[in-house]
């Protein structure tokens, strides 16, 4: 796995976990989750920046967004007991396939 993909994956994880804390912050009403999501988004942006070094902007950004979508679905199901439907699984499969195509393009 390339360093760029490692940084992109780590960025996606930071953005996703940051999203969990954003939800728990309930509109910035709770200080601790608000601080955590802000820190995680900052770290995610720094990792995204590293993943873009020497890479195409669009490809790298789409990879991070796609991974973030897949991770967010998983976190929604695990952390918030959101329903996992066949349509959601199919959508994530299409996103992952798209990421695969971008990596080869």
N, CA, C and O atoms as a GROMACS GRO file, in nm:
protein
  420
    1UNK      N    1   0.086  -0.118   0.000
    1UNK     CA    2   0.000   0.000   0.000
    1UNK      C    3   0.090   0.123   0.000
    1UNK      O    4   0.186   0.132   0.076
    2UNK      N    5   0.058   0.217  -0.086
    2UNK     CA    6   0.140   0.337  -0.097
    2UNK      C    7   0.118   0.429   0.023
    2UNK      O    8   0.015   0.424   0.090
    3UNK      N    9   0.218   0.514   0.048
    3UNK     CA   10   0.207   0.610   0.158
    3UNK      C   11   0.088   0.703   0.136
    3UNK      O   12   0.020   0.740   0.231
    4UNK      N   13   0.063   0.739   0.010
    4UNK     CA   14  -0.051   0.828  -0.018
    4UNK      C   15  -0.182   0.762   0.021
    4UNK      O   16  -0.270   0.828   0.076
    5UNK      N   17  -0.196   0.634  -0.007
    5UNK     CA   18  -0.320   0.565   0.030
    5UNK      C   19  -0.331   0.549   0.181
    5UNK      O   20  -0.441   0.556   0.236
    6UNK      N   21  -0.219   0.529   0.249
    6UNK     CA   22  -0.220   0.520   0.395
    6UNK      C   23  -0.266   0.653   0.454
    6UNK      O   24  -0.353   0.656   0.541
    7UNK      N   25  -0.207   0.764   0.407
    7UNK     CA   26  -0.248   0.896   0.456
    7UNK      C   27  -0.395   0.923   0.425
    7UNK      O   28  -0.467   0.976   0.509
    8UNK      N   29  -0.439   0.886   0.305
    8UNK     CA   30  -0.580   0.907   0.266
    8UNK      C   31  -0.672   0.826   0.357
    8UNK      O   32  -0.776   0.877   0.400
    9UNK      N   33  -0.636   0.703   0.386
    9UNK     CA   34  -0.718   0.619   0.474
    9UNK      C   35  -0.723   0.675   0.615
    9UNK      O   36  -0.829   0.678   0.678
   10UNK      N   37  -0.609   0.720   0.664
   10UNK     CA   38  -0.605   0.779   0.798
   10UNK      C   39  -0.688   0.908   0.804
   10UNK      O   40  -0.755   0.934   0.903
   11UNK      N   41  -0.682   0.987   0.697
   11UNK     CA   42  -0.763   1.109   0.691
   11UNK      C   43  -0.912   1.074   0.696
   11UNK      O   44  -0.989   1.137   0.768
   12UNK      N   45  -0.951   0.973   0.619
   12UNK     CA   46  -1.091   0.932   0.617
   12UNK      C   47  -1.137   0.885   0.755
   12UNK      O   48  -1.249   0.914   0.796
   13UNK      N   49  -1.051   0.812   0.825
   13UNK     CA   50  -1.085   0.767   0.960
   13UNK      C   51  -1.103   0.887   1.052
   13UNK      O   52  -1.199   0.893   1.129
   14UNK      N   53  -1.010   0.983   1.045
   14UNK     CA   54  -1.022   1.104   1.130
   14UNK      C   55  -1.151   1.179   1.100
   14UNK      O   56  -1.220   1.222   1.193
   15UNK      N   57  -1.183   1.196   0.973
   15UNK     CA   58  -1.306   1.268   0.938
   15UNK      C   59  -1.430   1.191   0.986
   15UNK      O   60  -1.527   1.252   1.032
   16UNK      N   61  -1.426   1.059   0.975
   16UNK     CA   62  -1.541   0.979   1.017
   16UNK      C   63  -1.560   0.982   1.168
   16UNK      O   64  -1.671   1.004   1.217
   17UNK      N   65  -1.454   0.959   1.242
   17UNK     CA   66  -1.463   0.964   1.388
   17UNK      C   67  -1.498   1.106   1.433
   17UNK      O   68  -1.574   1.124   1.528
   18UNK      N   69  -1.443   1.204   1.363
   18UNK     CA   70  -1.481   1.343   1.391
   18UNK      C   71  -1.630   1.364   1.369
   18UNK      O   72  -1.694   1.439   1.443
   19UNK      N   73  -1.685   1.299   1.267
   19UNK     CA   74  -1.829   1.308   1.241
   19UNK      C   75  -1.911   1.249   1.353
   19UNK      O   76  -2.019   1.299   1.386
   20UNK      N   77  -1.861   1.141   1.413
   20UNK     CA   78  -1.930   1.081   1.528
   20UNK      C   79  -1.936   1.183   1.642
   20UNK      O   80  -2.040   1.202   1.705
   21UNK      N   81  -1.822   1.247   1.669
   21UNK     CA   82  -1.820   1.347   1.776
   21UNK      C   83  -1.901   1.471   1.739
   21UNK      O   84  -1.958   1.537   1.826
   22UNK      N   85  -1.907   1.502   1.610
   22UNK     CA   86  -1.990   1.616   1.567
   22UNK      C   87  -2.136   1.587   1.600
   22UNK      O   88  -2.208   1.674   1.648
   23UNK      N   89  -2.179   1.464   1.573
   23UNK     CA   90  -2.317   1.427   1.605
   23UNK      C   91  -2.340   1.434   1.756
   23UNK      O   92  -2.445   1.482   1.800
   24UNK      N   93  -2.244   1.388   1.833
   24UNK     CA   94  -2.258   1.391   1.980
   24UNK      C   95  -2.250   1.534   2.035
   24UNK      O   96  -2.298   1.560   2.145
   25UNK      N   97  -2.188   1.626   1.960
   25UNK     CA   98  -2.179   1.766   2.005
   25UNK      C   99  -2.314   1.835   2.000
   25UNK      O  100  -2.334   1.937   2.066
   26UNK      N  101  -2.408   1.781   1.922
   26UNK     CA  102  -2.544   1.833   1.912
   26UNK      C  103  -2.546   1.983   1.886
   26UNK      O  104  -2.597   2.062   1.966
   27UNK      N  105  -2.488   2.020   1.773
   27UNK     CA  106  -2.491   2.161   1.734
   27UNK      C  107  -2.399   2.248   1.818
   27UNK      O  108  -2.432   2.363   1.847
   28UNK      N  109  -2.284   2.196   1.856
   28UNK     CA  110  -2.183   2.267   1.935
   28UNK      C  111  -2.229   2.295   2.077
   28UNK      O  112  -2.174   2.383   2.143
   29UNK      N  113  -2.329   2.221   2.127
   29UNK     CA  114  -2.380   2.243   2.262
   29UNK      C  115  -2.295   2.176   2.369
   29UNK      O  116  -2.302   2.214   2.486
   30UNK      N  117  -2.216   2.076   2.332
   30UNK     CA  118  -2.136   2.002   2.429
   30UNK      C  119  -1.988   2.025   2.398
   30UNK      O  120  -1.941   1.994   2.288
   31UNK      N  121  -1.916   2.078   2.496
   31UNK     CA  122  -1.778   2.122   2.473
   31UNK      C  123  -1.682   2.010   2.436
   31UNK      O  124  -1.606   2.025   2.341
   32UNK      N  125  -1.684   1.899   2.507
   32UNK     CA  126  -1.586   1.794   2.481
   32UNK      C  127  -1.601   1.732   2.342
   32UNK      O  128  -1.501   1.724   2.270
   33UNK      N  129  -1.721   1.689   2.301
   33UNK     CA  130  -1.730   1.636   2.165
   33UNK      C  131  -1.703   1.742   2.059
   33UNK      O  132  -1.653   1.710   1.951
   34UNK      N  133  -1.736   1.867   2.086
   34UNK     CA  134  -1.707   1.974   1.992
   34UNK      C  135  -1.556   1.988   1.974
   34UNK      O  136  -1.507   1.997   1.861
   35UNK      N  137  -1.483   1.990   2.084
   35UNK     CA  138  -1.337   2.000   2.077
   35UNK      C  139  -1.277   1.880   2.005
   35UNK      O  140  -1.185   1.895   1.924
   36UNK      N  141  -1.329   1.761   2.033
   36UNK     CA  142  -1.276   1.640   1.968
   36UNK      C  143  -1.300   1.641   1.818
   36UNK      O  144  -1.211   1.605   1.741
   37UNK      N  145  -1.420   1.680   1.775
   37UNK     CA  146  -1.443   1.679   1.630
   37UNK      C  147  -1.359   1.786   1.560
   37UNK      O  148  -1.313   1.764   1.449
   38UNK      N  149  -1.340   1.899   1.624
   38UNK     CA  150  -1.256   2.003   1.563
   38UNK      C  151  -1.111   1.956   1.550
   38UNK      O  152  -1.047   1.979   1.447
   39UNK      N  153  -1.060   1.892   1.654
   39UNK     CA  154  -0.922   1.839   1.648
   39UNK      C  155  -0.912   1.731   1.541
   39UNK      O  156  -0.818   1.732   1.462
   40UNK      N  157  -1.006   1.639   1.539
   40UNK     CA  158  -1.001   1.530   1.442
   40UNK      C  159  -1.013   1.581   1.299
   40UNK      O  160  -0.947   1.530   1.209
   41UNK      N  161  -1.097   1.682   1.277
   41UNK     CA  162  -1.108   1.738   1.142
   41UNK      C  163  -0.978   1.806   1.103
   41UNK      O  164  -0.936   1.798   0.987
   42UNK      N  165  -0.912   1.874   1.198
   42UNK     CA  166  -0.783   1.936   1.170
   42UNK      C  167  -0.677   1.834   1.135
   42UNK      O  168  -0.602   1.851   1.039
   43UNK      N  169  -0.670   1.726   1.213
   43UNK     CA  170  -0.574   1.619   1.186
   43UNK      C  171  -0.607   1.553   1.052
   43UNK      O  172  -0.517   1.522   0.974
   44UNK      N  173  -0.735   1.532   1.026
   44UNK     CA  174  -0.776   1.474   0.898
   44UNK      C  175  -0.734   1.560   0.780
   44UNK      O  176  -0.688   1.509   0.678
   45UNK      N  177  -0.748   1.692   0.794
   45UNK     CA  178  -0.708   1.783   0.687
   45UNK      C  179  -0.557   1.778   0.666
   45UNK      O  180  -0.510   1.782   0.552
   46UNK      N  181  -0.480   1.769   0.774
   46UNK     CA  182  -0.334   1.759   0.762
   46UNK      C  183  -0.295   1.629   0.693
   46UNK      O  184  -0.206   1.628   0.608
   47UNK      N  185  -0.362   1.519   0.729
   47UNK     CA  186  -0.334   1.391   0.664
   47UNK      C  187  -0.375   1.393   0.517
   47UNK      O  188  -0.305   1.338   0.431
   48UNK      N  189  -0.488   1.456   0.487
   48UNK     CA  190  -0.532   1.469   0.348
   48UNK      C  191  -0.429   1.548   0.268
   48UNK      O  192  -0.398   1.512   0.155
   49UNK      N  193  -0.376   1.653   0.327
   49UNK     CA  194  -0.274   1.732   0.261
   49UNK      C  195  -0.151   1.646   0.229
   49UNK      O  196  -0.094   1.657   0.121
   50UNK      N  197  -0.112   1.563   0.323
   50UNK     CA  198   0.003   1.474   0.300
   50UNK      C  199  -0.027   1.373   0.189
   50UNK      O  200   0.060   1.340   0.109
   51UNK      N  201  -0.150   1.325   0.185
   51UNK     CA  202  -0.184   1.226   0.083
   51UNK      C  203  -0.188   1.287  -0.057
   51UNK      O  204  -0.175   1.216  -0.157
   52UNK      N  205  -0.206   1.419  -0.064
   52UNK     CA  206  -0.212   1.486  -0.194
   52UNK      C  207  -0.075   1.520  -0.251
   52UNK      O  208  -0.064   1.562  -0.366
   53UNK      N  209   0.030   1.503  -0.171
   53UNK     CA  210   0.164   1.534  -0.219
   53UNK      C  211   0.197   1.447  -0.340
   53UNK      O  212   0.204   1.325  -0.329
   54UNK      N  213   0.218   1.511  -0.453
   54UNK     CA  214   0.253   1.439  -0.574
   54UNK      C  215   0.140   1.360  -0.636
   54UNK      O  216   0.164   1.277  -0.724
   55UNK      N  217   0.019   1.383  -0.593
   55UNK     CA  218  -0.096   1.309  -0.646
   55UNK      C  219  -0.197   1.406  -0.705
   55UNK      O  220  -0.191   1.527  -0.680
   56UNK      N  221  -0.289   1.353  -0.782
   56UNK     CA  222  -0.393   1.436  -0.841
   56UNK      C  223  -0.496   1.474  -0.734
   56UNK      O  224  -0.537   1.391  -0.653
   57UNK      N  225  -0.535   1.599  -0.735
   57UNK     CA  226  -0.632   1.651  -0.638
   57UNK      C  227  -0.762   1.573  -0.644
   57UNK      O  228  -0.807   1.519  -0.542
   58UNK      N  229  -0.821   1.565  -0.760
   58UNK     CA  230  -0.954   1.504  -0.773
   58UNK      C  231  -0.952   1.358  -0.730
   58UNK      O  232  -1.040   1.313  -0.657
   59UNK      N  233  -0.852   1.283  -0.776
   59UNK     CA  234  -0.846   1.141  -0.743
   59UNK      C  235  -0.829   1.121  -0.594
   59UNK      O  236  -0.899   1.040  -0.533
   60UNK      N  237  -0.736   1.193  -0.534
   60UNK     CA  238  -0.710   1.177  -0.391
   60UNK      C  239  -0.831   1.218  -0.308
   60UNK      O  240  -0.870   1.147  -0.215
   61UNK      N  241  -0.890   1.329  -0.342
   61UNK     CA  242  -1.004   1.379  -0.266
   61UNK      C  243  -1.122   1.282  -0.276
   61UNK      O  244  -1.190   1.257  -0.176
   62UNK      N  245  -1.147   1.229  -0.394
   62UNK     CA  246  -1.258   1.135  -0.412
   62UNK      C  247  -1.231   1.006  -0.336
   62UNK      O  248  -1.324   0.948  -0.280
   63UNK      N  249  -1.108   0.961  -0.333
   63UNK     CA  250  -1.074   0.840  -0.257
   63UNK      C  251  -1.105   0.863  -0.109
   63UNK      O  252  -1.166   0.777  -0.044
   64UNK      N  253  -1.064   0.977  -0.055
   64UNK     CA  254  -1.090   1.006   0.086
   64UNK      C  255  -1.240   1.014   0.112
   64UNK      O  256  -1.289   0.958   0.210
   65UNK      N  257  -1.313   1.083   0.026
   65UNK     CA  258  -1.458   1.094   0.045
   65UNK      C  259  -1.526   0.958   0.036
   65UNK      O  260  -1.618   0.929   0.112
   66UNK      N  261  -1.481   0.874  -0.056
   66UNK     CA  262  -1.539   0.741  -0.070
   66UNK      C  263  -1.514   0.654   0.052
   66UNK      O  264  -1.604   0.587   0.102
   67UNK      N  265  -1.388   0.656   0.098
   67UNK     CA  266  -1.356   0.580   0.218
   67UNK      C  267  -1.433   0.633   0.338
   67UNK      O  268  -1.482   0.556   0.421
   68UNK      N  269  -1.444   0.764   0.347
   68UNK     CA  270  -1.519   0.825   0.456
   68UNK      C  271  -1.665   0.780   0.454
   68UNK      O  272  -1.724   0.754   0.559
   69UNK      N  273  -1.723   0.772   0.336
   69UNK     CA  274  -1.862   0.726   0.325
   69UNK      C  275  -1.877   0.583   0.374
   69UNK      O  276  -1.972   0.552   0.447
   70UNK      N  277  -1.784   0.496   0.336
   70UNK     CA  278  -1.790   0.357   0.381
   70UNK      C  279  -1.771   0.348   0.532
   70UNK      O  280  -1.842   0.274   0.600
   71UNK      N  281  -1.673   0.422   0.585
   71UNK     CA  282  -1.649   0.421   0.729
   71UNK      C  283  -1.768   0.480   0.804
   71UNK      O  284  -1.803   0.431   0.912
   72UNK      N  285  -1.829   0.584   0.750
   72UNK     CA  286  -1.943   0.647   0.815
   72UNK      C  287  -2.062   0.551   0.822
   72UNK      O  288  -2.133   0.547   0.922
   73UNK      N  289  -2.082   0.474   0.718
   73UNK     CA  290  -2.189   0.374   0.721
   73UNK      C  291  -2.162   0.274   0.833
   73UNK      O  292  -2.251   0.241   0.911
   74UNK      N  293  -2.039   0.227   0.841
   74UNK     CA  294  -2.004   0.130   0.945
   74UNK      C  295  -2.022   0.190   1.084
   74UNK      O  296  -2.077   0.125   1.173
   75UNK      N  297  -1.976   0.312   1.103
   75UNK     CA  298  -1.989   0.377   1.234
   75UNK      C  299  -2.136   0.401   1.268
   75UNK      O  300  -2.176   0.386   1.384
   76UNK      N  301  -2.216   0.437   1.170
   76UNK     CA  302  -2.359   0.457   1.195
   76UNK      C  303  -2.425   0.330   1.243
   76UNK      O  304  -2.508   0.333   1.334
   77UNK      N  305  -2.389   0.219   1.181
   77UNK     CA  306  -2.447   0.091   1.219
   77UNK      C  307  -2.397   0.049   1.358
   77UNK      O  308  -2.476   0.008   1.443
   78UNK      N  309  -2.266   0.060   1.382
   78UNK     CA  310  -2.207   0.011   1.506
   78UNK      C  311  -2.235   0.104   1.625
   78UNK      O  312  -2.275   0.059   1.732
   79UNK      N  313  -2.213   0.234   1.605
   79UNK     CA  314  -2.221   0.329   1.717
   79UNK      C  315  -2.364   0.376   1.744
   79UNK      O  316  -2.405   0.390   1.859
   80UNK      N  317  -2.439   0.401   1.636
   80UNK     CA  318  -2.572   0.460   1.652
   80UNK      C  319  -2.686   0.364   1.620
   80UNK      O  320  -2.803   0.404   1.616
   81UNK      N  321  -2.654   0.237   1.597
   81UNK     CA  322  -2.754   0.133   1.568
   81UNK      C  323  -2.845   0.171   1.451
   81UNK      O  324  -2.964   0.142   1.451
   82UNK      N  325  -2.786   0.237   1.351
   82UNK     CA  326  -2.863   0.270   1.231
   82UNK      C  327  -2.884   0.144   1.148
   82UNK      O  328  -2.799   0.055   1.149
   83UNK      N  329  -2.994   0.135   1.076
   83UNK     CA  330  -3.020   0.013   0.999
   83UNK      C  331  -2.923  -0.002   0.880
   83UNK      O  332  -2.888   0.095   0.813
   84UNK      N  333  -2.883  -0.126   0.857
   84UNK     CA  334  -2.800  -0.159   0.742
   84UNK      C  335  -2.889  -0.228   0.640
   84UNK      O  336  -2.938  -0.339   0.663
   85UNK      N  337  -2.910  -0.161   0.528
   85UNK     CA  338  -3.000  -0.215   0.427
   85UNK      C  339  -2.920  -0.263   0.306
   85UNK      O  340  -2.803  -0.228   0.288
   86UNK      N  341  -2.986  -0.342   0.225
   86UNK     CA  342  -2.923  -0.390   0.102
   86UNK      C  343  -2.888  -0.273   0.010
   86UNK      O  344  -2.785  -0.275  -0.056
   87UNK      N  345  -2.973  -0.172   0.006
   87UNK     CA  346  -2.946  -0.054  -0.078
   87UNK      C  347  -2.820   0.018  -0.031
   87UNK      O  348  -2.739   0.062  -0.113
   88UNK      N  349  -2.802   0.032   0.101
   88UNK     CA  350  -2.681   0.096   0.153
   88UNK      C  351  -2.557   0.015   0.119
   88UNK      O  352  -2.454   0.071   0.081
   89UNK      N  353  -2.566  -0.117   0.134
   89UNK     CA  354  -2.452  -0.202   0.099
   89UNK      C  355  -2.418  -0.193  -0.049
   89UNK      O  356  -2.301  -0.190  -0.086
   90UNK      N  357  -2.520  -0.190  -0.133
   90UNK     CA  358  -2.497  -0.177  -0.277
   90UNK      C  359  -2.432  -0.042  -0.310
   90UNK      O  360  -2.342  -0.035  -0.393
   91UNK      N  361  -2.478   0.063  -0.244
   91UNK     CA  362  -2.420   0.195  -0.268
   91UNK      C  363  -2.273   0.198  -0.228
   91UNK      O  364  -2.191   0.252  -0.302
   92UNK      N  365  -2.240   0.141  -0.114
   92UNK     CA  366  -2.100   0.137  -0.069
   92UNK      C  367  -2.017   0.051  -0.164
   92UNK      O  368  -1.902   0.085  -0.192
   93UNK      N  369  -2.073  -0.057  -0.212
   93UNK     CA  370  -2.001  -0.141  -0.309
   93UNK      C  371  -1.969  -0.062  -0.436
   93UNK      O  372  -1.860  -0.075  -0.491
   94UNK      N  373  -2.063   0.019  -0.481
   94UNK     CA  374  -2.038   0.103  -0.599
   94UNK      C  375  -1.929   0.206  -0.570
   94UNK      O  376  -1.845   0.234  -0.656
   95UNK      N  377  -1.931   0.263  -0.451
   95UNK     CA  378  -1.830   0.362  -0.414
   95UNK      C  379  -1.692   0.296  -0.411
   95UNK      O  380  -1.596   0.351  -0.465
   96UNK      N  381  -1.682   0.180  -0.348
   96UNK     CA  382  -1.555   0.109  -0.340
   96UNK      C  383  -1.506   0.069  -0.479
   96UNK      O  384  -1.387   0.077  -0.508
   97UNK      N  385  -1.598   0.026  -0.564
   97UNK     CA  386  -1.560  -0.006  -0.702
   97UNK      C  387  -1.508   0.117  -0.774
   97UNK      O  388  -1.411   0.110  -0.850
   98UNK      N  389  -1.572   0.231  -0.750
   98UNK     CA  390  -1.527   0.356  -0.810
   98UNK      C  391  -1.388   0.395  -0.763
   98UNK      O  392  -1.307   0.443  -0.841
   99UNK      N  393  -1.361   0.374  -0.634
   99UNK     CA  394  -1.227   0.402  -0.581
   99UNK      C  395  -1.125   0.313  -0.650
   99UNK      O  396  -1.016   0.358  -0.687
  100UNK      N  397  -1.160   0.186  -0.667
  100UNK     CA  398  -1.071   0.094  -0.738
  100UNK      C  399  -1.041   0.140  -0.880
  100UNK      O  400  -0.928   0.133  -0.926
  101UNK      N  401  -1.144   0.188  -0.948
  101UNK     CA  402  -1.124   0.238  -1.084
  101UNK      C  403  -1.036   0.362  -1.085
  101UNK      O  404  -0.951   0.378  -1.173
  102UNK      N  405  -1.056   0.451  -0.988
  102UNK     CA  406  -0.973   0.570  -0.981
  102UNK      C  407  -0.826   0.534  -0.956
  102UNK      O  408  -0.737   0.599  -1.011
  103UNK      N  409  -0.801   0.434  -0.876
  103UNK     CA  410  -0.663   0.396  -0.846
  103UNK      C  411  -0.593   0.342  -0.969
  103UNK      O  412  -0.470   0.349  -0.978
  104UNK      N  413  -0.669   0.288  -1.064
  104UNK     CA  414  -0.607   0.232  -1.183
  104UNK      C  415  -0.605   0.329  -1.300
  104UNK      O  416  -0.537   0.306  -1.400
  105UNK      N  417  -0.680   0.439  -1.289
  105UNK     CA  418  -0.692   0.534  -1.400
  105UNK      C  419  -0.568   0.621  -1.414
  105UNK      O  420  -0.563   0.706  -1.503
   0.00000   0.00000   0.00000
